Amino acid sequence: WETCWFKVELSIPPAWAGREVHFVWESDGEGMVWRDGQPVQGLTREGEKTSYILTRSLKESEPHSLTLYVELACNGLFGAGQGSMIAPPDPDRRVTLSKAELVVFNRDVYELLVDLEILLDMAQLLGEENQRSFQALYTANQMVNVCDVTDPSTFPAARDLAAAIFSQRNGESQHTIHAMGHCHIDSAWLWPYEETIRKCARSWVTVVHLMEHNPELTFACSQLGLIPVPWQAQQFQWVRSCYPGLYARIQDFVAKGQFIPVGGTWVEMDGNLPSGESMVRQFLQGQRFFQEQFGRICSEFWLPDTFGYSAQLPQLMRGSGIQRFLTQKLSWNLVNSFPHHTFFWEGIDGSQVLTHFPPGDSYGMQGRVAEMLKTVKNNKDKGRVNHSAFLFGFGDGGGGPTQKMLDRMKRMRDTDGLPRVQISTPDQLFSVLEKESSQLCTWVGELFLELHNGTYTTQAQIKKGNRECERILHDVEVLSSLAVAQDTAFQYPASQLQQLWRLLLLNQFHDVLPGSCIQLVVEDALQYYTEIRRAGAQLQEEAVQSLCRDLLLPQACSTHSTLVLNTLSWERTEVIARPGPDGAETLALVTVPSMGYALVQEPFVPPQPVAVRKQEDGSITMDNGVIAVCLDTMGRLTSLQLLDSGRESVPDGCYANQFALFDDVPLYWDAWDVMDYHLETRKPVTTLLKPLEITLAGGLRGSVSFSLQVGKSSTLTQEIILDAMCPYLRFLTQVEWKEAHKFLKVEFPVQVRSTNATYEIHFGHLQRPTHWNTSWDWARFEVWAHKWLDLSEHGFGVALLNDCKYGASAHRNVLSLSL
């Protein structure tokens, strides 16, 4: 990830007067041309950008000698791997500079070749039943006959033949394509965060340079991804800090309406895993940044490369001033083809947003005839709307639009036989779609991507860090708000919280939180979580000291009392652990009011203590008067009873808390995918290393523990805890994971029958089928949830809760959590 600098001294021959002169640079590493201390052009061979235009017509008054600097990165558009797009960085990879030349560019030959390319594509792709294909073919043939490559004076006549074809206009009913420049840049993926800053600069300076010579060009900017993407606030902030000159030029084109901020969020976050509050902060931070920097908020939510979209997003969008949504990722579905490209999407509260999927199923188009024809043919809402988006430009690793893409589309602006192509903006597209929306269909519920289900589980430490830091920031804000309400002298830590939130939001980017990134990015993300934990703990302590200052004075409480705070909005009665007089940990049962505190002094005796008993066969029973459980020697639940009802939760002959190991060998996307056929490889984990034994004999708390061998080299240790008065059983699980291409789950078969299970999502819940009646059902063999999933029938149910997991499933009567 190092960069090398080249000083390039150029001297243009006087004999090239009146000619167009380019500086050509070809390398398998990404580059940036600097001139007069400012970046002026990105260079990326994979992005078809290998030259910098020095002059379009050399004049005597122009400098013939000048000095450029080229910053060459030791990575390509898709990172520094070898042999595969998703290969990890190769420390032995070498970057080669293969060409550095000063050349005369023949614009007439270039234009002639683009004419021929469009005509030949029309001839080949429009089909024998279309007379325009023959007209294009014969015109191309005539051009070859007229053109003498050794005589440039013949070129204009050849071009006139092409112009005659391109000038024949469409009828009024022809489909209109709204073309917008685009450059998806993943904030981190096959490269670290720091490299993304350079990628943004290379891509955006090239776009600005194009705009200076193509005033019709528009560019929708959001963030970064696997193909071209729009922008997001975080990337703007990076460029603002590191490339202030470029940022000022961007602001000018934003004011002109050409450089168009879209997205409305801090980063292009994962669409499923962040909490509801995190989603709100993504919109809040993003929209606030756009308002402050560009004088307006985004009216379109732009998230083209995220792995599915929560059913709560329409409500969150509407609450953030957004009524329009664009993506294309559901075109990646492995099983079912999504039935619409333009529709209303309705969330769990009834909120609706106008949604558009570009029918070309990509955000990295290149302006070719085949892509235009696919956009029209593939549109699933023909007859309802007659307009669609076309996002052109290299993406995922940056790059963006090129001059050739623009020149191709100029020839297709209104050419009979091809769809009408106009350079447009997101607002122009959605405005016309809104006018045509009376016949549109409505899709209710989540937009589930039938692919990349493994991202709910990949990189367990990242998932755990995200959930813990979301909780920490919640607690800091609650306690700080209470402190400032009680004491106006307390300074609410707004700036510190914004900094910590932005770190957390950055890590929710759609290749970081899902775990589909290189090791270097994982290390950066874990370091950010460490910083949030450290700073969050300090802010929390400061708020508690202010809020409870009098209670913490030595004379206010005895040395044996403990202050307990509850940051949730309901009263809680729980067993807590606290340091005793001798430093040893002691237990106490405490009731704390909603958003309140309690001082714990004398131990509270529960109405019924926990009883833990070992049976002759080695099994152990635990009972607290609310629930009663029985565990075999391997820690599996053979019985779980709700005592008031006498209802047994575990079916006869079944085991709950059963660990199972599956093979995990997807077709291609290793960190992303788990395929449905993995379910055929289930192997229960049954190798016992340490049998079940009692670790706490009862009273306020009873607990047991055991250890298992998982696979060839991994170990699992679990402590199962039952507290007094508690209606649930806790499982504290530690795994030392050393397996490759394996998938560990824990299963809970329950004696409940329901055709739907309920899963927690952002500020709500969602029901999904427990059967596989249709292809839409079985494509959800592995789904996501937040803190719980529940299987209930009338009057009774069982819920499975977690503190750091997201992958889950409920098939028939088995609840499963992916570990």
Helices and strands as residue ranges (DSSP letters): E 3-11, G 14-16, E 20-27, E 31-35, E 38-43, E 51-55, E 65-73, E 97-105, H 107-125, H 131-146, G 152-154, H 155-166, E 176-182, H 193-213, E 219-221, H 233-242, H 244-256, E 259-261, H 276-294, E 300-302, H 313-319, E 324-326, G 329-332, E 342-346, E 352-356, H 369-377, E 387-392, H 403-411, E 420-423, H 426-435, G 437-439, E 442-444, G 453-456, H 460-486, H 494-507, H 519-547, H 549-552, G 554-556, E 562-565, E 572-579, E 585-592, E 597-600, E 610-614, E 620-623, E 627-631, E 637-642, E 647-648, E 658-663, G 676-681, E 683-684, E 687-699, E 701-710, E 714-723, E 730-736, E 742-749, E 756-761, E 764-769, H 775-778, E 783-784, E 788-793, E 796-801, E 807-811, E 814-818
